Amino acid sequence: MTPPPFVDLRTCARNAPLEVDDSRPLLSWKCGSEASCAAGSRSRVQLEQLDAHGAVVDAVWSTEVPSDVLSVRIPEGALRPRTSYRWWIAPIGAPEQRAFARFETGMRDRPWSAKWIARNEMRRADDAGEPLDPADTGDLPRSWAAMYSLPPSQFRRQFALGSRTPVRARLHISAHGIYRAWINGVRIGNDELAPGWTRYETRIDYQVHDVTALLEPGDNVLGATVGDGWWSGRVGYDTRRQAKLYGVAPELIAELHVEFADGSIVSIETDHRWRAGAGEIVMSDLLMGEYHDPRIATAGWHLPEFDDSSWTPVEVRDAPTSVLRGQQSDPIRVVEEVPARAQHRAGTATVFDFGQNLTGRVRLRIRGASAGDIIELRHGEALSGERVYTDNLRSAEARDVVVATGDPVQVFEPLFTLHGFRYLEVDGLRTPAHLTDVHAQVLASDLPRVGGFSSGNSLLEQLQSNIFWSLRGNYVGLPTDCPQRDERLGWTADTQIFARTASFNVDTRAFLTSWLSDLFASQTPDGCVPDVAPVPPGSSNFDVGAPGWGDAAVVVPWVLYEEYGDLSLLAEHYPHMRAWVQWVERNNPDSLWTRMLGNNYGDWLSVDEHTPHGLVAAAYQIRSLDLVVRAASELGFEDDAALFSARAAHRRSLYAEEFIAGGTVKGDTQSGYLFTLAWDLAPPENRRALGDRLVRKIEGRGRRLTSGFLGVNLIGPVLTRIGRSDLALALVLQRDYPSWGYSIDRGATTIWERWDAYTEHAGFQDVRMNSFNHYSLGSVGEWIYRVIGGIDQEPGSRAYRSLRVEPLVREELSPVHAWHESPRGRIAVEWEVVDGRGSATLTIPPGSTAVIRLPGLERHVGAGTHTFDFDPSHPQGEPHCLRANDPGGDATKTLPEWSSRPSSFDTTSACGDLARNS
């Protein structure tokens, strides 16, 4: 069967979105065959407007693209609000081979008719709306910390459609808080914790749902429950001002547009006609947990026959709607259910082990309970003795409570809370639950999986699993640092060092672009970038971007460009990248970065060695200048490229004077050498000695590392470049403390925040900062894919057009299978060594070429599947040195591009000599 010429059509990197508000949406696709990407061929892309029945109304726009182009943007002004479109692509002259995709525009800049509505609270409140009395949670046990949390509000609006059947209906909906909505008792969509957390001051996401099939002739009801979420619930760790940072109570906004066959439209909007009441959820908070009392439930409240005469009219709030924007990224959903795998008794409680540290909530089936029994669920990542360990949660209680109904079987499932846990402690059950009664629901942004790695080495395979589960547990609406304690903030350094590892595993285009919108909205007019995004209101301790933290404004856009090849997105981000390096330069004219350092965290959470903070700042100063030079060169801004290249060269000379003395780097730490070698901060004549010193330091510690957050993702690439991939592999497979293997041998199923989160000699680390699910130290995942898996790009390649497949072949790792769904299609590398004989199977996607290097073998190949036999005893080539210069770098020097993407490195004096002398 002939493959289709084009596949995987996406709009704004999403599959058929219904709320496109981008003024120039990106259309992207992949070639389904080599013929459709053949040199010299061209394709047509056409955009068409659809009516309510899905029929084509008009051809709106059309263009031709060459075969090597895999995306195009719709021109400004071509789209109308709240309109359905389809687009197709086909080879020129072959319209019968068209591939189709659909999307709909959102409100765009059209004003909302709906108003924000809130429940009319009857409890006493001060002039600012702050409650003067604690929330009434009945006889449910509660702490003072949770005492003042308001219950979620239930909103409903009944309306009639007469005898007509709708042909098209769309619900536009959002909240100050988080919502779940129903029509006629049927849940709308499967999004969770919508609309998520963004920088509410400038952007609040809204969602659009196709609800045509849920409406009926006659009476209908639209209902929604809205909880505090990030809007008025607890956010961050500043217990002096932890809740109600944006508002005092949750609010709802919605517009339901119903279209009929005759073209008429009925609109149902949030306004004064809505009514509000309370339900069985008496307290809900993302950090504290959720309390349910089914005795006070309002059964059937979201059905048309419900009598809402006892409910109160809503308050209409005068809040702006101009900040509402169509959701940019894939929503949070339940992406997996994990059953409990073991249980044991601990006093009166039962403790369940899910076998995996995860982020989400629990669905509990309660059997044999008497009416009024109070059942408590406590969540934690580890055990302390027989009980669930919760000390590291700080002020987050992660505690759910439910009152038993007395029914033979009762199912409890929270709606608006989120926990990071592996263990669940349940107290209050008369009849102990069975394993089959307890399931963890994993919540994460539902990003497409685009990569996988497996190995015959169990430690390496578990490390890859730990990295993926930490990604999943912290990519929940935005990239956070940890899912369990009272923090869960979008830390910039964590994101920038992990972005490429993440992109090997999931499609990060829409997700990280959405987060960058908040980061850049938080950037000050003079270019300063905060440590976190969004920044919780009232926080001042994140304002001045620290070295390695604020640099996310440069690193993340560059990673997205290299991974996905969208030059238009790089152009959009470039002014912010430029503004950041100018801010650093303005505050440190003609000098290294010594002023305006913000919190200046350094190489955060290193072990035993502490790299001088001034070195870290100077290294990142030059690193970001180099990347801005590259971005300017790609975009054709030659004046900028020359200006910032000269500044980087000057800072390099200052760095060498300040931090390098012969064969040592000031501080004499692993990370100091890694920064210096990865980013070419030393003169060529010093580099061999610096590499030798790095190797001696690692060997001197028994092949154990000391690097913290910023240094750890450089150690594999740097050692590989200097011909010591064997040493990099030894570090990855190390089992002694500190190492990834040490945590794995102690049951870790996610990446720990710190190497010493738990040790045999000291027990648990300081509870003030000790997360067991924190992806930063998992940035080694990039090296695993690129070096052990062998999936890499040649220098200067974007979006995997030119591949370098050079897996690190070691019998103790065999068999290895790595795959990555690149923007051009699937890349797969499988290799194994059996009885001293090696074999490899490689899949190269259409439109890509590859250089294959295996022991004793080198080939240049095109798209397709290729198999090779090789002799694994043969020496595996020289260090990863380039034969061509990377565009934007120093034309007189060469070095491979890795996670660090260095701009210059002399192959003769450094790469070759280091290989022979290491």
PEUR-V560706 format. One record per pair of residues at least 6 apart in sequence whose ideal C-beta (glycine too) atoms are under 8 Angstrom apart, sorted by sequence separation. I is the first residue (numbers start at 0). J is the second residue. If there is no record, write none. Layout:
I,J
I,J
//
This chain:
10,16
30,36
34,40
49,55
50,56
78,84
89,95
90,96
124,130
125,131
172,178
180,186
181,187
197,203
226,232
235,241
258,264
259,265
282,288
283,289
299,305
343,349
344,350
368,374
381,387
382,388
403,409
454,460
473,479
480,486
481,487
501,507
522,528
543,549
544,550
559,565
560,566
587,593
631,637
658,664
659,665
665,671
674,680
675,681
697,703
718,724
733,739
734,740
735,741
751,757
755,761
757,763
758,764
763,769
784,790
785,791
795,801
796,802
819,825
820,826
831,837
843,849
851,857
884,890
895,901
904,910
35,42
48,55
49,56
64,71
89,96
123,130
124,131
179,186
180,187
197,204
234,241
257,264
282,289
283,290
300,307
342,349
343,350
381,388
383,390
425,432
453,460
473,480
475,482
479,486
480,487
521,528
522,529
534,541
587,594
602,609
658,665
664,671
697,704
704,711
706,713
733,740
734,741
756,763
757,764
792,799
818,825
819,826
830,837
831,838
850,857
851,858
858,865
894,901
11,19
47,55
48,56
89,97
120,128
122,130
123,131
172,180
180,188
233,241
234,242
256,264
257,265
282,290
297,305
342,350
379,387
380,388
389,397
452,460
473,481
479,487
480,488
521,529
534,542
544,552
560,568
586,594
587,595
601,609
602,610
631,639
632,640
657,665
658,666
664,672
681,689
706,714
718,726
719,727
730,738
731,739
732,740
733,741
742,750
756,764
792,800
793,801
818,826
819,827
830,838
831,839
841,849
850,858
851,859
884,892
885,893
10,19
47,56
48,57
62,71
88,97
89,98
122,131
123,132
194,203
195,204
233,242
235,244
256,265
257,266
280,289
281,290
342,351
365,374
378,387
379,388
454,463
473,482
479,488
480,489
498,507
559,568
560,569
583,592
586,595
601,610
631,640
715,724
718,727
734,743
742,751
755,764
792,801
793,802
806,815
818,827
830,839
850,859
851,860
858,867
884,893
894,903
11,21
47,57
87,97
88,98
120,130
122,132
136,146
170,180
194,204
232,242
234,244
256,266
257,267
280,290
281,291
341,351
342,352
377,387
379,389
381,391
401,411
453,463
472,482
479,489
480,490
501,511
518,528
531,541
559,569
601,611
676,686
704,714
734,744
792,802
793,803
817,827
818,828
829,839
830,840
841,851
849,859
883,893
893,903
894,904
47,58
48,59
87,98
193,204
194,205
231,242
255,266
280,291
281,292
341,352
363,374
378,389
380,391
452,463
478,489
479,490
518,529
521,532
530,541
601,612
628,639
664,675
739,750
753,764
791,802
792,803
806,817
816,827
817,828
828,839
829,840
848,859
849,860
856,867
882,893
885,896
892,903
893,904
894,905
46,58
47,59
87,99
122,134
134,146
170,182
194,206
231,243
254,266
255,267
279,291
339,351
340,352
377,389
399,411
425,437
477,489
478,490
521,533
529,541
556,568
557,569
583,595
627,639
628,640
631,643
715,727
718,730
742,754
745,757
790,802
791,803
816,828
817,829
828,840
829,841
839,851
848,860
849,861
881,893
891,903
892,904
893,905
894,906
11,24
12,25
45,58
46,59
60,73
86,99
87,100
133,146
134,147
193,206
231,244
254,267
255,268
279,292
339,352
340,353
341,354
363,376
379,392
480,493
498,511
521,534
529,542
556,569
559,572
582,595
599,612
602,615
658,671
676,689
714,727
741,754
756,769
791,804
815,828
816,829
827,840
828,841
848,861
856,869
880,893
881,894
888,901
889,902
892,905
893,906
10,24
11,25
46,60
60,74
85,99
86,100
133,147
134,148
179,193
231,245
253,267
254,268
279,293
281,295
339,353
340,354
399,413
423,437
518,532
529,543
530,544
601,615
675,689
676,690
742,756
745,759
756,770
790,804
791,805
815,829
827,841
828,842
839,853
847,861
848,862
851,865
853,867
855,869
880,894
881,895
888,902
889,903
10,25
12,27
45,60
46,61
85,100
86,101
134,149
172,187
177,192
178,193
227,242
230,245
231,246
253,268
254,269
279,294
338,353
361,376
478,493
517,532
527,542
529,544
530,545
628,643
715,730
742,757
753,768
756,771
789,804
814,829
815,830
827,842
847,862
854,869
855,870
880,895
881,896
885,900
887,902
888,903
894,909
10,26
45,61
85,101
86,102
134,150
177,193
178,194
190,206
229,245
230,246
231,247
253,269
279,295
337,353
423,439
478,494
517,533
527,543
528,544
556,572
596,612
627,643
628,644
659,675
714,730
715,731
738,754
752,768
753,769
789,805
814,830
815,831
826,842
837,853
846,862
851,867
853,869
854,870
879,895
894,910
9,26
44,61
60,77
84,101
85,102
130,147
170,187
177,194
231,248
252,269
278,295
279,296
337,354
361,378
399,416
494,511
527,544
556,573
599,616
658,675
664,681
672,689
676,693
737,754
741,758
752,769
789,806
813,830
814,831
825,842
826,843
837,854
843,860
845,862
854,871
885,902
8,26
9,27
26,44
43,61
44,62
59,77
83,101
84,102
177,195
188,206
231,249
251,269
277,295
278,296
279,297
337,355
379,397
514,532
530,548
672,690
736,754
737,755
752,770
788,806
789,807
813,831
826,844
843,861
844,862
854,872
855,873
879,897
8,27
9,28
43,62
44,63
59,78
83,102
84,103
130,149
174,193
230,249
278,297
378,397
420,439
478,497
530,549
556,575
557,576
624,643
628,647
736,755
751,770
752,771
786,805
787,806
813,832
825,844
841,860
843,862
854,873
855,874
857,876
8,28
43,63
44,64
83,103
84,104
173,193
174,194
188,208
230,250
277,297
337,357
377,397
378,398
494,514
528,548
529,549
556,576
593,613
596,616
624,644
672,692
673,693
751,771
752,772
786,806
787,807
799,819
813,833
824,844
843,863
854,874
7,28
42,63
43,64
82,103
173,194
187,208
227,248
228,249
276,297
377,398
378,399
397,418
528,549
592,613
659,680
672,693
697,718
751,772
752,773
786,807
823,844
824,845
826,847
842,863
843,864
854,875
6,28
7,29
41,63
42,64
81,103
82,104
227,249
278,300
376,398
397,419
527,549
591,613
624,646
625,647
658,680
659,681
736,758
749,771
750,772
751,773
754,776
799,821
806,828
808,830
810,832
823,845
824,846
842,864
843,865
853,875
854,876
5,28
6,29
41,64
81,104
187,210
226,249
375,398
376,399
397,420
478,501
528,551
552,575
553,576
593,616
624,647
659,682
662,685
736,759
749,772
750,773
752,775
798,821
799,822
800,823
809,832
821,844
823,846
824,847
830,853
841,864
842,865
852,875
5,29
6,30
41,65
42,66
80,104
81,105
175,199
225,249
276,300
356,380
375,399
376,400
528,552
552,576
592,616
661,685
669,693
672,696
693,717
694,718
702,726
747,771
749,773
750,774
752,776
798,822
799,823
802,826
804,828
806,830
808,832
818,842
823,847
840,864
841,865
852,876
5,30
6,31
40,65
41,66
59,84
79,104
80,105
81,106
151,176
225,250
375,400
376,401
417,442
489,514
591,616
592,617
655,680
664,689
667,692
693,718
750,775
751,776
787,812
798,823
840,865
841,866
881,906
4,30
5,31
40,66
78,104
80,106
187,213
225,251
333,359
336,362
374,400
552,578
553,579
591,617
621,647
624,650
654,680
655,681
659,685
662,688
663,689
704,730
750,776
821,847
840,866
841,867
880,906
4,31
39,66
44,71
46,73
80,107
373,400
374,401
470,497
474,501
491,518
552,579
553,580
592,619
655,682
661,688
662,689
669,696
690,717
694,721
702,729
703,730
750,777
788,815
790,817
799,826
839,866
840,867
3,31
4,32
38,66
63,91
80,108
81,109
175,203
180,208
182,210
185,213
223,251
373,401
374,402
412,440
443,471
446,474
489,517
592,620
651,679
664,692
668,696
669,697
693,721
698,726
702,730
787,815
789,817
790,818
838,866
839,867
2,31
3,32
37,66
38,67
78,107
80,109
120,149
373,402
374,403
443,472
489,518
550,579
591,620
621,650
651,680
662,691
663,692
667,696
694,723
697,726
704,733
788,817
790,819
808,837
838,867
2,32
4,34
5,35
36,66
53,83
55,85
173,203
183,213
199,229
223,253
372,402
373,403
441,471
444,474
470,500
522,552
549,579
620,650
621,651
655,685
659,689
662,692
703,733
787,817
838,868
839,869
880,910
1,32
4,35
35,66
36,67
46,77
48,79
173,204
182,213
183,214
199,230
276,307
371,402
372,403
443,474
444,475
470,501
474,505
690,721
702,733
837,868
838,869
880,911
51,83
173,205
182,214
183,215
196,228
221,253
350,382
371,403
443,475
444,476
478,510
694,726
703,735
705,737
836,868
837,869
878,910
49,82
50,83
172,205
173,206
196,229
274,307
276,309
370,403
442,475
478,511
518,551
519,552
587,620
617,650
621,654
673,706
697,730
703,736
704,737
784,817
806,839
837,870
877,910
878,911
48,82
49,83
118,152
171,205
172,206
221,255
276,310
369,403
370,404
371,405
388,422
466,500
470,504
518,552
549,583
701,735
703,737
704,738
836,870
837,871
877,911
48,83
49,84
117,152
171,206
172,207
275,310
276,311
350,385
368,403
370,405
387,422
470,505
544,579
669,704
670,705
674,709
703,738
784,819
836,871
878,913
30,66
48,84
49,85
118,154
171,207
172,208
183,219
192,228
274,310
275,311
350,386
365,401
368,404
369,405
387,423
474,510
477,513
478,514
617,653
618,654
669,705
670,706
674,710
677,713
790,826
835,871
878,914
5,42
47,84
170,207
182,219
183,220
274,311
275,312
350,387
368,405
374,411
387,424
467,504
477,514
491,528
518,555
583,620
617,654
668,705
669,706
670,707
673,710
739,776
804,841
835,872
877,914
4,42
46,84
47,85
116,154
169,207
170,208
182,220
196,234
274,312
275,313
348,386
361,399
363,401
365,403
386,424
466,504
491,529
492,530
790,828
30,69
46,85
47,86
169,208
182,221
273,312
274,313
345,384
346,385
360,399
380,419
491,530
670,709
674,713
677,716
789,828
832,871
29,69
46,86
47,87
169,209
170,210
181,221
182,222
273,313
345,385
346,386
367,407
378,418
380,420
381,421
382,422
477,517
490,530
491,531
515,555
580,620
583,623
617,657
670,710
673,713
677,717
739,779
788,828
28,69
45,86
168,209
169,210
180,221
181,222
271,312
344,385
345,386
366,407
368,409
378,419
379,420
380,421
381,422
490,531
491,532
515,556
617,658
669,710
673,714
676,717
789,830
802,843
27,69
28,70
44,86
45,87
168,210
180,222
181,223
242,284
271,313
343,385
366,408
378,420
379,421
380,422
489,531
27,70
44,87
45,88
168,211
180,223
214,257
365,408
366,409
379,422
488,531
489,532
580,623
670,713
26,70
44,88
167,211
179,223
269,313
271,315
364,408
365,409
378,422
489,533
511,555
579,623
580,624
613,657
614,658
673,717
676,720
25,70
26,71
43,88
166,211
168,213
178,223
179,224
210,255
270,315
364,409
365,410
378,423
379,424
669,714
672,717
676,721
799,844
802,847
804,849
805,850
808,853
25,71
26,72
42,88
43,89
165,211
168,214
178,224
199,245
221,267
364,410
365,411
377,423
378,424
546,592
800,846
801,847
802,848
803,849
804,850
805,851
808,854
25,72
26,73
42,89
43,90
178,225
205,252
363,410
376,423
377,424
488,535
512,559
576,623
580,627
611,658
800,847
801,848
802,849
803,850
804,851
805,852
806,853
24,72
42,90
43,91
177,225
178,226
362,410
363,411
376,424
511,559
549,597
731,779
799,847
800,848
801,849
802,850
804,852
805,853
23,72
24,73
41,90
42,91
165,214
174,223
176,225
177,226
362,411
363,412
376,425
377,426
526,575
548,597
801,850
803,852
23,73
40,90
41,91
175,225
176,226
177,227
362,412
375,425
546,596
548,598
576,626
577,627
614,664
23,74
40,91
43,94
170,221
172,223
174,225
176,227
177,228
232,283
233,284
234,285
361,412
374,425
375,426
496,547
508,559
528,579
545,596
546,597
576,627
614,665
731,782
23,75
49,101
164,216
176,228
177,229
232,284
233,285
360,412
361,413
374,426
375,427
495,547
507,559
526,578
527,579
543,595
545,597
548,600
614,666
731,783
22,75
163,216
176,229
177,230
232,285
233,286
360,413
374,427
419,472
449,502
450,503
451,504
491,544
492,545
519,572
522,575
525,578
526,579
543,596
544,597
545,598
546,599
547,600
625,678
22,76
24,78
160,214
162,216
174,228
176,230
224,278
226,280
232,286
233,287
373,427
374,428
449,503
450,504
508,562
528,582
543,597
545,599
546,600
576,630
577,631
611,665
35,90
160,215
161,216
162,217
175,230
176,231
372,427
449,504
450,505
477,532
492,547
495,550
507,562
508,563
526,581
527,582
542,597
543,598
545,600
546,601
611,666
615,670
727,782
22,78
160,216
161,217
174,230
175,231
176,232
224,280
227,283
229,285
360,416
372,428
448,504
449,505
477,533
492,548
495,551
498,554
502,558
512,568
519,575
522,578
526,582
610,666
618,674
622,678
160,217
226,283
227,284
228,285
360,417
361,418
372,429
448,505
449,506
491,548
494,551
498,555
502,559
508,565
515,572
522,579
525,582
541,598
573,630
609,666
614,671
618,675
621,678
793,850
113,171
159,217
227,285
359,417
360,418
417,475
447,505
490,548
491,549
492,550
540,598
573,631
608,666
610,668
19,78
159,218
160,219
358,417
359,418
446,505
447,506
491,550
492,551
495,554
499,558
523,582
526,585
591,650
609,668
615,674
621,680
727,786
728,787
26,86
28,88
111,171
115,175
158,218
159,219
358,418
368,428
369,429
446,506
491,551
495,555
498,558
502,562
525,585
589,649
608,668
610,670
611,671
614,674
618,678
157,218
158,219
358,419
367,428
368,429
446,507
491,552
494,555
498,559
569,630
573,634
608,669
610,671
808,869
810,871
26,88
157,219
158,220
357,419
361,423
363,425
367,429
368,430
419,481
577,639
584,646
591,653
608,670
618,680
724,786
157,220
158,221
356,419
357,420
365,428
367,430
419,482
420,483
495,558
499,562
573,636
580,643
590,653
591,654
605,668
617,680
719,782
808,871
156,220
356,420
357,421
366,430
418,482
419,483
446,510
569,633
570,634
610,674
711,775
715,779
106,171
155,220
156,221
356,421
417,482
418,483
419,484
569,634
605,670
711,776
714,779
716,781
103,169
105,171
155,221
156,222
250,316
355,421
366,432
444,510
546,612
591,657
602,668
712,778
715,781
716,782
31,98
155,222
353,420
354,421
365,432
530,597
566,633
708,775
711,778
712,779
715,782
719,786
808,875
154,222
155,223
250,318
252,320
353,421
364,432
527,595
530,598
547,615
554,622
566,634
602,670
708,776
711,779
715,783
807,875
153,222
154,223
352,421
353,422
363,432
546,615
550,619
554,623
557,626
712,781
716,785
28,98
153,223
154,224
175,245
352,422
353,423
366,436
546,616
553,623
560,630
712,782
153,224
154,225
175,246
178,249
252,323
351,422
364,435
365,436
715,786
805,876
152,224
177,249
350,422
351,423
364,436
546,618
547,619
550,622
554,626
557,629
151,224
152,225
176,249
178,251
180,253
350,423
351,424
363,436
364,437
546,619
550,623
553,626
557,630
560,633
26,100
151,225
175,249
176,250
350,424
351,425
363,437
546,620
553,627
556,630
805,879
151,226
174,249
175,250
349,424
350,425
362,437
10,86
151,227
174,250
175,251
348,424
349,425
361,437
362,438
174,251
294,371
348,425
349,426
361,438
362,439
553,630
8,86
24,102
149,227
173,251
174,252
222,300
348,426
361,439
362,440
148,227
172,251
173,252
222,301
345,424
347,426
349,428
360,439
361,440
728,807
8,88
172,252
173,253
347,427
359,439
360,440
172,253
220,301
351,432
359,440
728,809
149,231
171,253
172,254
220,302
349,431
357,439
359,441
360,442
5,88
19,102
170,253
171,254
220,303
349,432
351,434
358,441
359,442
724,807
5,89
19,103
20,104
148,232
170,254
171,255
219,303
339,423
355,439
357,441
358,442
359,443
728,812
4,89
15,100
17,102
18,103
19,104
20,105
22,107
170,255
171,256
218,303
220,305
358,443
4,90
14,100
15,101
16,102
17,103
18,104
19,105
20,106
169,255
217,303
351,437
353,439
397,483
15,102
16,103
18,105
20,107
168,255
169,256
344,431
794,881
17,105
81,169
168,256
288,376
395,483
719,807
795,883
4,93
168,257
342,431
395,484
794,883
795,884
8,98
10,100
167,257
168,258
342,432
395,485
794,884
795,885
8,99
9,100
11,102
167,258
392,483
393,484
394,485
794,885
795,886
4,96
6,98
8,100
10,102
165,257
166,258
342,434
391,483
392,484
393,485
3,96
5,98
165,258
166,259
341,434
391,484
392,485
393,486
4,98
148,242
165,259
166,260
340,434
615,709
3,98
147,242
164,259
339,434
342,437
152,248
163,259
338,434
152,249
154,251
160,257
163,260
338,435
608,705
610,707
151,249
339,437
606,704
607,705
106,205
149,248
152,251
338,437
339,438
606,705
105,205
149,249
338,438
339,439
605,705
610,710
337,438
338,439
605,706
606,707
794,895
795,896
105,207
336,438
337,439
605,707
794,896
336,439
380,483
604,707
103,207
336,440
337,441
379,483
602,706
603,707
604,708
792,896
160,265
335,440
336,441
378,483
602,707
603,708
605,710
335,441
601,707
602,708
603,709
158,265
333,440
334,441
602,709
286,394
287,395
288,396
291,399
293,401
294,402
333,441
334,442
492,600
601,709
602,710
158,267
286,395
287,396
288,397
290,399
291,400
292,401
293,402
333,442
334,443
286,396
287,397
288,398
289,399
290,400
291,401
292,402
294,404
332,442
156,267
286,397
287,398
288,399
289,400
290,401
291,402
293,404
331,442
332,443
334,445
357,468
492,603
288,400
331,443
332,444
356,468
785,897
156,269
331,444
332,445
355,468
358,471
52,166
129,243
330,444
331,445
357,471
358,472
51,166
52,167
154,269
184,299
329,444
330,445
357,472
358,473
51,167
156,272
293,409
328,444
329,445
356,472
782,898
156,273
184,301
329,446
358,475
781,898
129,247
155,273
156,274
183,301
184,302
205,323
207,325
328,446
329,447
128,247
154,273
155,274
182,301
183,302
203,322
204,323
205,324
127,247
128,248
154,274
155,275
181,301
183,303
202,322
203,323
204,324
205,325
206,326
291,411
778,898
154,275
155,276
201,322
203,324
204,325
205,326
153,275
200,322
202,324
204,326
291,413
152,275
153,276
199,322
204,327
152,276
153,277
206,330
289,413
358,482
152,277
153,278
288,413
289,414
289,415
150,277
151,278
289,416
120,248
150,278
288,416
151,280
287,416
118,248
150,280
283,413
285,415
288,418
117,248
150,281
195,326
283,414
284,415
285,416
606,737
117,249
150,282
151,283
194,326
283,415
284,416
285,417
117,250
149,282
150,283
283,416
116,250
117,251
148,282
280,414
115,250
116,251
148,283
195,330
280,415
115,251
116,252
148,284
195,331
115,252
145,282
193,330
334,471
114,252
193,331
113,252
145,284
148,287
191,330
192,331
113,253
190,330
191,331
111,252
113,254
141,282
190,331
191,332
112,254
139,281
145,287
188,330
190,332
191,333
111,254
139,282
144,287
145,288
175,318
189,332
137,281
153,297
189,333
331,475
136,281
142,287
145,290
155,300
331,476
135,281
136,282
155,301
157,303
134,281
153,300
134,282
604,752
606,754
141,290
604,753
606,755
155,305
157,307
173,323
604,754
139,290
17,169
155,307
18,171
116,269
139,292
241,394
112,266
114,268
115,269
116,270
136,290
113,268
114,269
137,292
155,310
722,877
112,268
113,269
114,270
119,275
136,292
238,394
722,878
113,270
116,273
118,275
236,393
721,878
117,275
118,276
137,295
236,394
720,878
116,275
118,277
154,313
719,878
720,879
719,879
720,880
233,394
547,708
233,395
547,709
720,894
81,256
720,895
720,897
719,897
329,509
328,509
329,510
716,897
327,509
328,510
716,898
717,899
716,899
328,512
720,904
327,512
328,513
713,898
327,513
712,898
713,899
18,205
228,415
18,206
226,414
227,415
721,909
722,910
17,206
18,207
226,415
327,516
721,910
17,207
121,311
224,414
720,910
17,208
722,913
17,209
119,311
721,913
722,914
118,311
119,312
721,914
722,915
119,313
723,917
118,313
119,314
722,917
117,313
118,314
721,917
116,313
117,314
116,314
116,315
117,316
286,485
115,315
116,316
114,315
115,316
286,487
114,316
115,317
285,487
115,318
115,320
114,320
51,258
113,320
111,320
683,892
110,320
51,262
111,323
496,708
500,712
496,709
679,892
493,708
496,711
497,712
679,894
492,708
496,712
106,323
492,709
107,325
686,904
105,324
106,325
686,905
690,909
105,325
677,897
104,325
678,899
687,908
677,899
679,901
683,905
686,908
687,909
691,913
192,415
678,901
679,902
686,909
690,913
694,917
677,901
678,902
679,903
684,908
192,417
679,904
683,908
687,912
691,916
683,909
687,913
691,917
686,913
690,917
687,916
561,792
140,373
564,797
139,373
564,798
138,373
140,375
179,414
563,798
179,415
561,797
562,798
564,800
560,797
561,798
177,415
241,485
238,485
640,887
236,484
236,485
144,394
192,442
235,485
236,486
145,396
191,442
235,486
144,396
233,485
235,487
234,487
235,488
633,886
142,396
632,886
633,887
632,887
647,902
629,885
631,887
629,886
630,887
564,822
629,887
141,400
563,822
628,887
629,888
140,400
562,822
139,400
139,402
151,414
151,415
462,731
481,752
629,900
459,731
480,752
459,732
501,774
629,902
458,732
465,739
500,774
626,900
628,902
625,900
456,732
458,734
504,780
625,901
462,739
465,742
472,749
497,774
500,777
503,780
622,899
625,902
462,740
465,743
497,775
500,778
503,781
496,775
499,778
500,779
196,476
197,477
468,748
469,749
493,773
497,777
500,780
195,476
196,477
458,739
462,743
468,749
469,750
493,774
497,778
500,781
503,784
195,477
458,740
461,743
465,747
493,775
496,778
499,781
192,475
465,748
492,775
192,476
464,748
465,749
466,750
500,784
458,743
465,750
484,770
461,748
483,770
503,790
483,771
481,770
483,772
480,770
482,772
244,535
245,536
481,772
244,536
481,773
244,537
480,773
480,775
240,537
237,535
473,772
235,535
237,537
472,772
473,773
234,535
237,538
473,774
235,538
469,772
20,324
21,325
468,772
469,773
470,774
20,325
469,774
19,325
21,327
18,325
470,777
18,326
466,774
469,777
16,325
16,326
466,777
465,777
466,779
202,516
466,780
506,820
13,328
202,517
11,327
13,329
197,513
201,517
503,819
462,779
463,780
198,516
202,520
197,516
198,517
201,520
197,517
200,520
463,783
462,783
198,520
198,521
459,783
421,748
459,787
452,783
452,784
454,787
198,532
199,533
450,784
198,533
452,787
197,533
198,534
200,536
452,788
196,533
561,900
557,900
421,771
419,770
419,772
459,812
456,811
455,811
456,812
455,812
454,812
455,813
454,813
455,814
454,814
455,815
454,815
453,815
454,816
452,815
453,816
452,816
453,817
451,816
452,817
451,817
452,818
450,817
451,818
450,818
450,819
449,819
450,820
449,820
391,763
448,820
449,821
390,763
393,766
447,820
393,767
388,763
391,766
381,757
390,766
455,831
391,769
391,770
383,763
391,771
381,763
380,770
381,771
356,747
380,771
356,748
380,772
355,748
356,749
354,748
499,898
358,772
356,771
356,772
12,506
70,564
69,564
70,565
72,567
12,508
13,509
12,509
11,509
12,512
25,565
25,567
25,568
23,567
69,798
67,800
69,822
69,823
69,846
67,846
66,846
36,823
29,822
30,823
29,823
30,824
27,822
29,824
36,845
35,845
36,846
33,845
32,845
33,846
30,844
31,845
29,844
30,845
29,845
30,846
36,862
33,861
33,862
33,863
//
